[in-house]
């Protein structure tokens, strides 16, 4: 009798152990949820979404590293991605002039979250001005968002780290609305990233404060650093307007050459996603040196110096301060 009981107990234990082994392999609640499909219009915004979303999101970026969102033409694959997204993040402020057409073509029902909501837009100077981002100047002009034309509104709001914090809050709230079960994750990720942005902004201000105010003047290939200028006190000159689709005229170039000589600008920078021939010509005619490649509207590939937003800002500040200091 004792042997029979022992065999029964052992048999029950073996059955229980087998059940415990098989249970995790089933389709029960222990299986991790699939990440939600999310679309971001360009690489910088995509990085923000990835920082907040973490493993809970699968982010499709429409305009990738080194891409130019000003002149982008969406593809059928983009329409398919937008159609299948649970939420779509856009910059707004007229940056993606092609986005309305893409949304219509895709037939998507996904909510569009504008990441610049709550940011005070910067206004550009009139067309006849010298494309001068003077932090003390007040922009003027009419707001027009037609096609790729941003009118008087500058869409490059991410160039201020303080504004980047607003982007993160909007991304967090957009993800929570689309995926309420991930609220704790999104809030934790956003909080951790905002702390990194606080540290980044402190470092940027410390680096730029070392440069005398009279030396803070540089030339870039297109007019994308107005928010950076206003936040950190650097004057940026540019032969192009705020969209790379606008060709610089001979009049624009001539004005800049006169201004550069008059104000003794020390360096000119080519942006990673623009044609550098105009600024190279200006550098040759004025004698100022090329300061290197900086990033304005897009990140670099993963192997480059600006694979993330924080990397981009640190890279730009390093080059800008070195040039202004005459290094």
Secondary structure as a PSIPRED ss2 file (coil, helix, strand):
# PSIPRED VFORMAT (PSIPRED V4.0)

   1 X C   1.000  0.000  0.000
   2 X H   0.000  1.000  0.000
   3 X H   0.000  1.000  0.000
   4 X H   0.000  1.000  0.000
   5 X H   0.000  1.000  0.000
   6 X H   0.000  1.000  0.000
   7 X H   0.000  1.000  0.000
   8 X H   0.000  1.000  0.000
   9 X H   0.000  1.000  0.000
  10 X H   0.000  1.000  0.000
  11 X H   0.000  1.000  0.000
  12 X H   0.000  1.000  0.000
  13 X H   0.000  1.000  0.000
  14 X H   0.000  1.000  0.000
  15 X H   0.000  1.000  0.000
  16 X H   0.000  1.000  0.000
  17 X H   0.000  1.000  0.000
  18 X H   0.000  1.000  0.000
  19 X H   0.000  1.000  0.000
  20 X H   0.000  1.000  0.000
  21 X H   0.000  1.000  0.000
  22 X H   0.000  1.000  0.000
  23 X H   0.000  1.000  0.000
  24 X C   1.000  0.000  0.000
  25 X C   1.000  0.000  0.000
  26 X C   1.000  0.000  0.000
  27 X C   1.000  0.000  0.000
  28 X C   1.000  0.000  0.000
  29 X C   1.000  0.000  0.000
  30 X C   1.000  0.000  0.000
  31 X C   1.000  0.000  0.000
  32 X C   1.000  0.000  0.000
  33 X C   1.000  0.000  0.000
  34 X C   1.000  0.000  0.000
  35 X C   1.000  0.000  0.000
  36 X E   0.000  0.000  1.000
  37 X E   0.000  0.000  1.000
  38 X E   0.000  0.000  1.000
  39 X E   0.000  0.000  1.000
  40 X E   0.000  0.000  1.000
  41 X E   0.000  0.000  1.000
  42 X E   0.000  0.000  1.000
  43 X H   0.000  1.000  0.000
  44 X H   0.000  1.000  0.000
  45 X H   0.000  1.000  0.000
  46 X H   0.000  1.000  0.000
  47 X H   0.000  1.000  0.000
  48 X H   0.000  1.000  0.000
  49 X H   0.000  1.000  0.000
  50 X H   0.000  1.000  0.000
  51 X H   0.000  1.000  0.000
  52 X H   0.000  1.000  0.000
  53 X H   0.000  1.000  0.000
  54 X H   0.000  1.000  0.000
  55 X H   0.000  1.000  0.000
  56 X H   0.000  1.000  0.000
  57 X E   0.000  0.000  1.000
  58 X E   0.000  0.000  1.000
  59 X E   0.000  0.000  1.000
  60 X E   0.000  0.000  1.000
  61 X E   0.000  0.000  1.000
  62 X E   0.000  0.000  1.000
  63 X E   0.000  0.000  1.000
  64 X C   1.000  0.000  0.000
  65 X C   1.000  0.000  0.000
  66 X C   1.000  0.000  0.000
  67 X C   1.000  0.000  0.000
  68 X C   1.000  0.000  0.000
  69 X H   0.000  1.000  0.000
  70 X H   0.000  1.000  0.000
  71 X H   0.000  1.000  0.000
  72 X C   1.000  0.000  0.000
  73 X C   1.000  0.000  0.000
  74 X C   1.000  0.000  0.000
  75 X C   1.000  0.000  0.000
  76 X H   0.000  1.000  0.000
  77 X H   0.000  1.000  0.000
  78 X H   0.000  1.000  0.000
  79 X H   0.000  1.000  0.000
  80 X H   0.000  1.000  0.000
  81 X H   0.000  1.000  0.000
  82 X H   0.000  1.000  0.000
  83 X H   0.000  1.000  0.000
  84 X H   0.000  1.000  0.000
  85 X C   1.000  0.000  0.000
  86 X C   1.000  0.000  0.000
  87 X E   0.000  0.000  1.000
  88 X E   0.000  0.000  1.000
  89 X E   0.000  0.000  1.000
  90 X E   0.000  0.000  1.000
  91 X C   1.000  0.000  0.000
  92 X C   1.000  0.000  0.000
  93 X C   1.000  0.000  0.000
  94 X C   1.000  0.000  0.000
  95 X C   1.000  0.000  0.000
  96 X C   1.000  0.000  0.000
  97 X C   1.000  0.000  0.000
  98 X C   1.000  0.000  0.000
  99 X H   0.000  1.000  0.000
 100 X H   0.000  1.000  0.000
 101 X H   0.000  1.000  0.000
 102 X H   0.000  1.000  0.000
 103 X H   0.000  1.000  0.000
 104 X H   0.000  1.000  0.000
 105 X H   0.000  1.000  0.000
 106 X H   0.000  1.000  0.000
 107 X C   1.000  0.000  0.000
 108 X C   1.000  0.000  0.000
 109 X C   1.000  0.000  0.000
 110 X C   1.000  0.000  0.000
 111 X E   0.000  0.000  1.000
 112 X E   0.000  0.000  1.000
 113 X E   0.000  0.000  1.000
 114 X E   0.000  0.000  1.000
 115 X C   1.000  0.000  0.000
 116 X C   1.000  0.000  0.000
 117 X C   1.000  0.000  0.000
 118 X C   1.000  0.000  0.000
 119 X C   1.000  0.000  0.000
 120 X C   1.000  0.000  0.000
 121 X C   1.000  0.000  0.000
 122 X E   0.000  0.000  1.000
 123 X E   0.000  0.000  1.000
 124 X C   1.000  0.000  0.000
 125 X C   1.000  0.000  0.000
 126 X C   1.000  0.000  0.000
 127 X C   1.000  0.000  0.000
 128 X C   1.000  0.000  0.000
 129 X C   1.000  0.000  0.000
 130 X C   1.000  0.000  0.000
 131 X C   1.000  0.000  0.000
 132 X E   0.000  0.000  1.000
 133 X E   0.000  0.000  1.000
 134 X C   1.000  0.000  0.000
 135 X C   1.000  0.000  0.000
 136 X C   1.000  0.000  0.000
 137 X C   1.000  0.000  0.000
 138 X C   1.000  0.000  0.000
 139 X C   1.000  0.000  0.000
 140 X C   1.000  0.000  0.000
 141 X C   1.000  0.000  0.000
 142 X C   1.000  0.000  0.000
 143 X C   1.000  0.000  0.000
 144 X C   1.000  0.000  0.000
 145 X C   1.000  0.000  0.000
 146 X E   0.000  0.000  1.000
 147 X C   1.000  0.000  0.000
 148 X C   1.000  0.000  0.000
 149 X E   0.000  0.000  1.000
 150 X C   1.000  0.000  0.000
 151 X C   1.000  0.000  0.000
 152 X C   1.000  0.000  0.000
 153 X E   0.000  0.000  1.000
 154 X E   0.000  0.000  1.000
 155 X C   1.000  0.000  0.000
 156 X C   1.000  0.000  0.000
 157 X H   0.000  1.000  0.000
 158 X H   0.000  1.000  0.000
 159 X H   0.000  1.000  0.000
 160 X C   1.000  0.000  0.000
 161 X H   0.000  1.000  0.000
 162 X H   0.000  1.000  0.000
 163 X H   0.000  1.000  0.000
 164 X H   0.000  1.000  0.000
 165 X H   0.000  1.000  0.000
 166 X H   0.000  1.000  0.000
 167 X H   0.000  1.000  0.000
 168 X H   0.000  1.000  0.000
 169 X H   0.000  1.000  0.000
 170 X H   0.000  1.000  0.000
 171 X H   0.000  1.000  0.000
 172 X H   0.000  1.000  0.000
 173 X H   0.000  1.000  0.000
 174 X H   0.000  1.000  0.000
 175 X H   0.000  1.000  0.000
 176 X H   0.000  1.000  0.000
 177 X H   0.000  1.000  0.000
 178 X H   0.000  1.000  0.000
 179 X C   1.000  0.000  0.000
 180 X H   0.000  1.000  0.000
 181 X H   0.000  1.000  0.000
 182 X H   0.000  1.000  0.000
 183 X H   0.000  1.000  0.000
 184 X H   0.000  1.000  0.000
 185 X H   0.000  1.000  0.000
 186 X H   0.000  1.000  0.000
 187 X H   0.000  1.000  0.000
 188 X H   0.000  1.000  0.000
 189 X H   0.000  1.000  0.000
 190 X H   0.000  1.000  0.000
 191 X H   0.000  1.000  0.000
 192 X H   0.000  1.000  0.000
 193 X H   0.000  1.000  0.000
 194 X H   0.000  1.000  0.000
 195 X H   0.000  1.000  0.000
 196 X H   0.000  1.000  0.000
 197 X H   0.000  1.000  0.000
 198 X H   0.000  1.000  0.000
 199 X H   0.000  1.000  0.000
 200 X H   0.000  1.000  0.000
 201 X H   0.000  1.000  0.000
 202 X H   0.000  1.000  0.000
 203 X H   0.000  1.000  0.000
 204 X H   0.000  1.000  0.000
 205 X H   0.000  1.000  0.000
 206 X H   0.000  1.000  0.000
 207 X H   0.000  1.000  0.000
 208 X H   0.000  1.000  0.000
 209 X H   0.000  1.000  0.000
 210 X C   1.000  0.000  0.000
 211 X C   1.000  0.000  0.000
 212 X C   1.000  0.000  0.000
 213 X H   0.000  1.000  0.000
 214 X H   0.000  1.000  0.000
 215 X H   0.000  1.000  0.000
 216 X C   1.000  0.000  0.000
 217 X E   0.000  0.000  1.000
 218 X E   0.000  0.000  1.000
 219 X E   0.000  0.000  1.000
 220 X E   0.000  0.000  1.000
 221 X C   1.000  0.000  0.000
 222 X C   1.000  0.000  0.000
 223 X C   1.000  0.000  0.000
 224 X C   1.000  0.000  0.000
 225 X C   1.000  0.000  0.000
 226 X H   0.000  1.000  0.000
 227 X H   0.000  1.000  0.000
 228 X H   0.000  1.000  0.000
 229 X H   0.000  1.000  0.000
 230 X H   0.000  1.000  0.000
 231 X H   0.000  1.000  0.000
 232 X H   0.000  1.000  0.000
 233 X C   1.000  0.000  0.000
 234 X C   1.000  0.000  0.000
 235 X E   0.000  0.000  1.000
 236 X E   0.000  0.000  1.000
 237 X E   0.000  0.000  1.000
 238 X E   0.000  0.000  1.000
 239 X C   1.000  0.000  0.000
 240 X C   1.000  0.000  0.000
 241 X C   1.000  0.000  0.000
 242 X C   1.000  0.000  0.000
 243 X C   1.000  0.000  0.000
 244 X C   1.000  0.000  0.000
 245 X C   1.000  0.000  0.000
 246 X C   1.000  0.000  0.000
 247 X C   1.000  0.000  0.000
 248 X C   1.000  0.000  0.000
 249 X C   1.000  0.000  0.000
 250 X H   0.000  1.000  0.000
 251 X H   0.000  1.000  0.000
 252 X H   0.000  1.000  0.000
 253 X H   0.000  1.000  0.000
 254 X H   0.000  1.000  0.000
 255 X H   0.000  1.000  0.000
 256 X H   0.000  1.000  0.000
 257 X H   0.000  1.000  0.000
 258 X H   0.000  1.000  0.000
 259 X H   0.000  1.000  0.000
 260 X H   0.000  1.000  0.000
 261 X H   0.000  1.000  0.000
 262 X H   0.000  1.000  0.000
 263 X H   0.000  1.000  0.000
 264 X C   1.000  0.000  0.000
 265 X C   1.000  0.000  0.000
 266 X C   1.000  0.000  0.000
 267 X E   0.000  0.000  1.000
 268 X E   0.000  0.000  1.000
 269 X E   0.000  0.000  1.000
 270 X E   0.000  0.000  1.000
 271 X E   0.000  0.000  1.000
 272 X C   1.000  0.000  0.000
 273 X C   1.000  0.000  0.000
 274 X C   1.000  0.000  0.000
 275 X C   1.000  0.000  0.000
 276 X C   1.000  0.000  0.000
 277 X H   0.000  1.000  0.000
 278 X H   0.000  1.000  0.000
 279 X H   0.000  1.000  0.000
 280 X H   0.000  1.000  0.000
 281 X H   0.000  1.000  0.000
 282 X H   0.000  1.000  0.000
 283 X H   0.000  1.000  0.000
 284 X H   0.000  1.000  0.000
 285 X H   0.000  1.000  0.000
 286 X H   0.000  1.000  0.000
 287 X C   1.000  0.000  0.000
 288 X C   1.000  0.000  0.000
 289 X E   0.000  0.000  1.000
 290 X E   0.000  0.000  1.000
 291 X E   0.000  0.000  1.000
 292 X E   0.000  0.000  1.000
 293 X E   0.000  0.000  1.000
 294 X E   0.000  0.000  1.000
 295 X C   1.000  0.000  0.000
 296 X C   1.000  0.000  0.000
 297 X C   1.000  0.000  0.000
 298 X C   1.000  0.000  0.000
 299 X C   1.000  0.000  0.000
 300 X C   1.000  0.000  0.000
 301 X C   1.000  0.000  0.000
 302 X C   1.000  0.000  0.000
 303 X C   1.000  0.000  0.000
 304 X C   1.000  0.000  0.000
 305 X C   1.000  0.000  0.000
 306 X C   1.000  0.000  0.000
 307 X C   1.000  0.000  0.000
 308 X C   1.000  0.000  0.000
 309 X H   0.000  1.000  0.000
 310 X H   0.000  1.000  0.000
 311 X H   0.000  1.000  0.000
 312 X H   0.000  1.000  0.000
 313 X H   0.000  1.000  0.000
 314 X H   0.000  1.000  0.000
 315 X H   0.000  1.000  0.000
 316 X H   0.000  1.000  0.000
 317 X H   0.000  1.000  0.000
 318 X H   0.000  1.000  0.000
 319 X H   0.000  1.000  0.000
 320 X H   0.000  1.000  0.000
 321 X H   0.000  1.000  0.000
 322 X H   0.000  1.000  0.000
 323 X H   0.000  1.000  0.000
 324 X H   0.000  1.000  0.000
 325 X C   1.000  0.000  0.000
 326 X C   1.000  0.000  0.000
 327 X C   1.000  0.000  0.000
